[in-house]
Amino acid sequence: MKLSVEISKYPLHQDYIPFIKGFIDRLNEYDDLKVITNTLSTQIFGDYDLVMSVLSTEIKRSYEEFGKAIFVCKFLNGDLSPQ
């Protein structure tokens, strides 16, 4: 099953850009995911189990490394990535 996720990260830190950039850079290290970033959010496309596993790992890592942050996610069944 394929999954599409739109995710926005809001670090509760004055210098927030490195926190967001680090998260996006780590997502891009997963070869089996398609990651598209724009000024408002990051979209992730891939196999359901992989996407959920990666999000679990990377959100946890963000909390451990950078502290408090808000993640806003939208999940949709299927691959809605632009062709």
N, CA, C and O atoms as a GROMACS GRO file, in nm:
protein
  332
    1MET      N    1   0.085  -0.118   0.000
    1MET     CA    2   0.000   0.000   0.000
    1MET      C    3   0.090   0.124   0.000
    1MET      O    4   0.190   0.129   0.071
    2LYS      N    5   0.053   0.221  -0.078
    2LYS     CA    6   0.127   0.347  -0.087
    2LYS      C    7   0.064   0.451   0.005
    2LYS      O    8  -0.055   0.444   0.036
    3LEU      N    9   0.146   0.548   0.048
    3LEU     CA   10   0.100   0.653   0.139
    3LEU      C   11   0.159   0.786   0.097
    3LEU      O   12   0.274   0.794   0.054
    4SER      N   13   0.079   0.891   0.108
    4SER     CA   14   0.124   1.028   0.086
    4SER      C   15   0.106   1.104   0.217
    4SER      O   16   0.001   1.095   0.281
    5VAL      N   17   0.209   1.178   0.256
    5VAL     CA   18   0.204   1.254   0.381
    5VAL      C   19   0.253   1.395   0.355
    5VAL      O   20   0.354   1.417   0.288
    6GLU      N   21   0.179   1.490   0.408
    6GLU     CA   22   0.224   1.629   0.409
    6GLU      C   23   0.256   1.662   0.554
    6GLU      O   24   0.172   1.645   0.642
    7ILE      N   25   0.378   1.710   0.580
    7ILE     CA   26   0.421   1.733   0.717
    7ILE      C   27   0.485   1.871   0.728
    7ILE      O   28   0.563   1.914   0.642
    8SER      N   29   0.451   1.940   0.837
    8SER     CA   30   0.513   2.068   0.869
    8SER      C   31   0.570   2.057   1.010
    8SER      O   32   0.505   2.003   1.100
    9LYS      N   33   0.690   2.107   1.028
    9LYS     CA   34   0.756   2.103   1.158
    9LYS      C   35   0.770   2.246   1.208
    9LYS      O   36   0.817   2.334   1.136
   10TYR      N   37   0.731   2.268   1.333
   10TYR     CA   38   0.742   2.399   1.397
   10TYR      C   39   0.823   2.385   1.525
   10TYR      O   40   0.767   2.360   1.631
   11PRO      N   41   0.956   2.401   1.516
   11PRO     CA   42   1.038   2.392   1.636
   11PRO      C   43   1.008   2.509   1.730
   11PRO      O   44   0.992   2.623   1.685
   12LEU      N   45   0.999   2.481   1.857
   12LEU     CA   46   0.975   2.586   1.955
   12LEU      C   47   1.111   2.638   2.001
   12LEU      O   48   1.153   2.620   2.116
   13HIS      N   49   1.178   2.705   1.907
   13HIS     CA   50   1.312   2.754   1.930
   13HIS      C   51   1.330   2.878   1.845
   13HIS      O   52   1.278   2.886   1.733
   14GLN      N   53   1.402   2.976   1.896
   14GLN     CA   54   1.420   3.102   1.825
   14GLN      C   55   1.495   3.084   1.692
   14GLN      O   56   1.460   3.147   1.593
   15ASP      N   57   1.595   2.998   1.690
   15ASP     CA   58   1.673   2.972   1.570
   15ASP      C   59   1.620   2.843   1.506
   15ASP      O   60   1.684   2.738   1.516
   16TYR      N   61   1.506   2.851   1.441
   16TYR     CA   62   1.432   2.732   1.398
   16TYR      C   63   1.478   2.671   1.266
   16TYR      O   64   1.453   2.552   1.243
   17ILE      N   65   1.542   2.746   1.179
   17ILE     CA   66   1.575   2.697   1.045
   17ILE      C   67   1.664   2.573   1.047
   17ILE      O   68   1.635   2.478   0.975
   18PRO      N   69   1.773   2.569   1.126
   18PRO     CA   70   1.856   2.447   1.128
   18PRO      C   71   1.779   2.323   1.174
   18PRO      O   72   1.808   2.212   1.130
   19PHE      N   73   1.682   2.340   1.261
   19PHE     CA   74   1.602   2.228   1.310
   19PHE      C   75   1.517   2.170   1.197
   19PHE      O   76   1.507   2.048   1.182
   20ILE      N   77   1.457   2.257   1.120
   20ILE     CA   78   1.373   2.213   1.008
   20ILE      C   79   1.460   2.153   0.897
   20ILE      O   80   1.429   2.046   0.844
   21LYS      N   81   1.568   2.222   0.863
   21LYS     CA   82   1.656   2.174   0.756
   21LYS      C   83   1.714   2.037   0.789
   21LYS      O   84   1.721   1.950   0.701
   22GLY      N   85   1.755   2.016   0.913
   22GLY     CA   86   1.809   1.886   0.952
   22GLY      C   87   1.709   1.774   0.936
   22GLY      O   88   1.744   1.665   0.890
   23PHE      N   89   1.584   1.800   0.972
   23PHE     CA   90   1.478   1.701   0.958
   23PHE      C   91   1.458   1.666   0.811
   23PHE      O   92   1.450   1.549   0.775
   24ILE      N   93   1.449   1.767   0.726
   24ILE     CA   94   1.428   1.744   0.583
   24ILE      C   95   1.548   1.672   0.521
   24ILE      O   96   1.531   1.582   0.439
   25ASP      N   97   1.668   1.712   0.560
   25ASP     CA   98   1.789   1.646   0.507
   25ASP      C   99   1.789   1.498   0.542
   25ASP      O  100   1.826   1.415   0.458
   26ARG      N  101   1.749   1.463   0.664
   26ARG     CA  102   1.745   1.322   0.703
   26ARG      C  103   1.639   1.246   0.624
   26ARG      O  104   1.662   1.131   0.586
   27LEU      N  105   1.524   1.307   0.598
   27LEU     CA  106   1.421   1.241   0.517
   27LEU      C  107   1.475   1.209   0.378
   27LEU      O  108   1.446   1.104   0.321
   28ASN      N  109   1.553   1.300   0.323
   28ASN     CA  110   1.608   1.282   0.189
   28ASN      C  111   1.713   1.173   0.181
   28ASN      O  112   1.752   1.135   0.070
   29GLU      N  113   1.760   1.123   0.293
   29GLU     CA  114   1.859   1.016   0.293
   29GLU      C  115   1.796   0.879   0.266
   29GLU      O  116   1.869   0.783   0.241
   30TYR      N  117   1.666   0.867   0.271
   30TYR     CA  118   1.598   0.740   0.248
   30TYR      C  119   1.569   0.727   0.098
   30TYR      O  120   1.484   0.796   0.044
   31ASP      N  121   1.641   0.637   0.034
   31ASP     CA  122   1.632   0.622  -0.112
   31ASP      C  123   1.494   0.578  -0.161
   31ASP      O  124   1.455   0.613  -0.272
   32ASP      N  125   1.421   0.504  -0.081
   32ASP     CA  126   1.292   0.450  -0.125
   32ASP      C  127   1.176   0.546  -0.101
   32ASP      O  128   1.061   0.510  -0.126
   33LEU      N  129   1.204   0.666  -0.054
   33LEU     CA  130   1.100   0.767  -0.035
   33LEU      C  131   1.117   0.877  -0.138
   33LEU      O  132   1.228   0.912  -0.177
   34LYS      N  133   1.005   0.933  -0.180
   34LYS     CA  134   1.009   1.053  -0.263
   34LYS      C  135   0.975   1.169  -0.170
   34LYS      O  136   0.871   1.167  -0.104
   35VAL      N  137   1.062   1.268  -0.164
   35VAL     CA  138   1.043   1.381  -0.073
   35VAL      C  139   1.043   1.509  -0.156
   35VAL      O  140   1.136   1.536  -0.231
   36ILE      N  141   0.937   1.587  -0.140
   36ILE     CA  142   0.924   1.715  -0.210
   36ILE      C  143   0.903   1.822  -0.104
   36ILE      O  144   0.814   1.811  -0.020
   37THR      N  145   0.985   1.925  -0.109
   37THR     CA  146   0.978   2.032  -0.009
   37THR      C  147   0.941   2.163  -0.077
   37THR      O  148   0.990   2.195  -0.185
   38ASN      N  149   0.852   2.238  -0.012
   38ASN     CA  150   0.823   2.373  -0.056
   38ASN      C  151   0.830   2.465   0.066
   38ASN      O  152   0.872   2.421   0.173
   39THR      N  153   0.792   2.589   0.052
   39THR     CA  154   0.808   2.684   0.162
   39THR      C  155   0.713   2.659   0.278
   39THR      O  156   0.736   2.711   0.387
   40LEU      N  157   0.608   2.582   0.258
   40LEU     CA  158   0.510   2.560   0.364
   40LEU      C  159   0.516   2.423   0.428
   40LEU      O  160   0.481   2.407   0.545
   41SER      N  161   0.561   2.322   0.352
   41SER     CA  162   0.557   2.186   0.406
   41SER      C  163   0.650   2.095   0.327
   41SER      O  164   0.709   2.134   0.226
   42THR      N  165   0.660   1.974   0.376
   42THR     CA  166   0.733   1.868   0.307
   42THR      C  167   0.635   1.756   0.277
   42THR      O  168   0.558   1.715   0.364
   43GLN      N  169   0.638   1.706   0.156
   43GLN     CA  170   0.552   1.595   0.117
   43GLN      C  171   0.638   1.471   0.101
   43GLN      O  172   0.746   1.474   0.042
   44ILE      N  173   0.588   1.360   0.156
   44ILE     CA  174   0.659   1.234   0.155
   44ILE      C  175   0.570   1.129   0.090
   44ILE      O  176   0.452   1.118   0.123
   45PHE      N  177   0.627   1.052  -0.004
   45PHE     CA  178   0.552   0.951  -0.076
   45PHE      C  179   0.630   0.821  -0.073
   45PHE      O  180   0.752   0.820  -0.092
   46GLY      N  181   0.560   0.710  -0.049
   46GLY     CA  182   0.627   0.581  -0.051
   46GLY      C  183   0.540   0.471   0.006
   46GLY      O  184   0.420   0.489   0.027
   47ASP      N  185   0.602   0.357   0.030
   47ASP     CA  186   0.533   0.243   0.088
   47ASP      C  187   0.487   0.278   0.230
   47ASP      O  188   0.563   0.337   0.307
   48TYR      N  189   0.365   0.242   0.262
   48TYR     CA  190   0.304   0.277   0.391
   48TYR      C  191   0.395   0.243   0.509
   48TYR      O  192   0.423   0.328   0.593
   49ASP      N  193   0.440   0.117   0.516
   49ASP     CA  194   0.520   0.073   0.630
   49ASP      C  195   0.651   0.150   0.640
   49ASP      O  196   0.694   0.185   0.750
   50LEU      N  197   0.714   0.178   0.528
   50LEU     CA  198   0.839   0.252   0.529
   50LEU      C  199   0.817   0.396   0.573
   50LEU      O  200   0.890   0.447   0.658
   51VAL      N  201   0.717   0.462   0.517
   51VAL     CA  202   0.689   0.601   0.553
   51VAL      C  203   0.662   0.613   0.703
   51VAL      O  204   0.717   0.701   0.769
   52MET      N  205   0.578   0.526   0.755
   52MET     CA  206   0.544   0.534   0.897
   52MET      C  207   0.666   0.505   0.985
   52MET      O  208   0.684   0.570   1.088
   53SER      N  209   0.748   0.410   0.945
   53SER     CA  210   0.869   0.377   1.020
   53SER      C  211   0.967   0.495   1.020
   53SER      O  212   1.023   0.530   1.123
   54VAL      N  213   0.986   0.555   0.903
   54VAL     CA  214   1.077   0.670   0.892
   54VAL      C  215   1.026   0.787   0.975
   54VAL      O  216   1.104   0.850   1.046
   55LEU      N  217   0.897   0.816   0.967
   55LEU     CA  218   0.842   0.927   1.045
   55LEU      C  219   0.859   0.901   1.194
   55LEU      O  220   0.895   0.992   1.269
   56SER      N  221   0.833   0.780   1.238
   56SER     CA  222   0.849   0.746   1.379
   56SER      C  223   0.995   0.769   1.423
   56SER      O  224   1.020   0.830   1.527
   57THR      N  225   1.087   0.720   1.344
   57THR     CA  226   1.230   0.733   1.375
   57THR      C  227   1.274   0.879   1.376
   57THR      O  228   1.340   0.924   1.470
   58GLU      N  229   1.238   0.952   1.273
   58GLU     CA  230   1.289   1.089   1.259
   58GLU      C  231   1.219   1.190   1.350
   58GLU      O  232   1.282   1.285   1.395
   59ILE      N  233   1.092   1.170   1.379
   59ILE     CA  234   1.026   1.259   1.475
   59ILE      C  235   1.085   1.236   1.614
   59ILE      O  236   1.112   1.332   1.687
   60LYS      N  237   1.104   1.112   1.650
   60LYS     CA  238   1.166   1.081   1.780
   60LYS      C  239   1.306   1.142   1.788
   60LYS      O  240   1.342   1.204   1.889
   61ARG      N  241   1.384   1.126   1.682
   61ARG     CA  242   1.519   1.182   1.680
   61ARG      C  243   1.515   1.334   1.694
   61ARG      O  244   1.599   1.392   1.764
   62SER      N  245   1.419   1.399   1.630
   62SER     CA  246   1.405   1.545   1.642
   62SER      C  247   1.379   1.586   1.786
   62SER      O  248   1.438   1.682   1.835
   63TYR      N  249   1.291   1.515   1.852
   63TYR     CA  250   1.262   1.547   1.992
   63TYR      C  251   1.385   1.526   2.079
   63TYR      O  252   1.414   1.607   2.167
   64GLU      N  253   1.458   1.418   2.056
   64GLU     CA  254   1.576   1.388   2.137
   64GLU      C  255   1.688   1.489   2.115
   64GLU      O  256   1.757   1.527   2.209
   65GLU      N  257   1.706   1.532   1.990
   65GLU     CA  258   1.816   1.623   1.959
   65GLU      C  259   1.784   1.769   1.983
   65GLU      O  260   1.870   1.845   2.027
   66PHE      N  261   1.661   1.810   1.955
   66PHE     CA  262   1.630   1.952   1.952
   66PHE      C  263   1.525   1.996   2.054
   66PHE      O  264   1.501   2.116   2.070
   67GLY      N  265   1.462   1.903   2.122
   67GLY     CA  266   1.362   1.940   2.221
   67GLY      C  267   1.224   1.959   2.162
   67GLY      O  268   1.185   1.888   2.069
   68LYS      N  269   1.152   2.054   2.215
   68LYS     CA  270   1.012   2.071   2.180
   68LYS      C  271   0.992   2.118   2.037
   68LYS      O  272   1.063   2.205   1.987
   69ALA      N  273   0.893   2.058   1.972
   69ALA     CA  274   0.854   2.096   1.836
   69ALA      C  275   0.712   2.045   1.812
   69ALA      O  276   0.666   1.950   1.874
   70ILE      N  277   0.645   2.112   1.722
   70ILE     CA  278   0.511   2.071   1.682
   70ILE      C  279   0.521   2.014   1.540
   70ILE      O  280   0.583   2.074   1.453
   71PHE      N  281   0.461   1.899   1.520
   71PHE     CA  282   0.452   1.839   1.386
   71PHE      C  283   0.305   1.835   1.346
   71PHE      O  284   0.221   1.784   1.421
   72VAL      N  285   0.275   1.889   1.229
   72VAL     CA  286   0.139   1.884   1.175
   72VAL      C  287   0.146   1.795   1.051
   72VAL      O  288   0.219   1.824   0.956
   73CYS      N  289   0.068   1.686   1.052
   73CYS     CA  290   0.074   1.588   0.944
   73CYS      C  291  -0.064   1.562   0.885
   73CYS      O  292  -0.165   1.561   0.956
   74LYS      N  293  -0.066   1.541   0.754
   74LYS     CA  294  -0.186   1.497   0.683
   74LYS      C  295  -0.149   1.369   0.609
   74LYS      O  296  -0.049   1.364   0.538
   75PHE      N  297  -0.229   1.267   0.626
   75PHE     CA  298  -0.205   1.137   0.565
   75PHE      C  299  -0.314   1.105   0.465
   75PHE      O  300  -0.432   1.125   0.492
   76LEU      N  301  -0.273   1.055   0.349
   76LEU     CA  302  -0.370   1.014   0.247
   76LEU      C  303  -0.325   0.884   0.184
   76LEU      O  304  -0.210   0.871   0.140
   77ASN      N  305  -0.417   0.788   0.178
   77ASN     CA  306  -0.389   0.659   0.116
   77ASN      C  307  -0.360   0.679  -0.032
   77ASN      O  308  -0.433   0.749  -0.102
   78GLY      N  309  -0.253   0.616  -0.079
   78GLY     CA  310  -0.218   0.624  -0.221
   78GLY      C  311  -0.099   0.714  -0.244
   78GLY      O  312  -0.058   0.788  -0.154
   79ASP      N  313  -0.043   0.707  -0.362
   79ASP     CA  314   0.072   0.788  -0.401
   79ASP      C  315   0.022   0.903  -0.487
   79ASP      O  316  -0.015   0.882  -0.603
   80LEU      N  317   0.020   1.022  -0.431
   80LEU     CA  318  -0.026   1.140  -0.503
   80LEU      C  319   0.089   1.227  -0.551
   80LEU      O  320   0.069   1.345  -0.582
   81SER      N  321   0.208   1.169  -0.559
   81SER     CA  322   0.323   1.247  -0.602
   81SER      C  323   0.306   1.291  -0.746
   81SER      O  324   0.249   1.219  -0.828
   82PRO      N  325   0.355   1.411  -0.779
   82PRO     CA  326   0.348   1.457  -0.918
   82PRO      C  327   0.431   1.365  -1.008
   82PRO      O  328   0.539   1.321  -0.969
   83GLN      N  329   0.383   1.338  -1.123
   83GLN     CA  330   0.454   1.246  -1.215
   83GLN      C  331   0.557   1.316  -1.294
   83GLN      O  332   0.625   1.253  -1.375
   0.00000   0.00000   0.00000
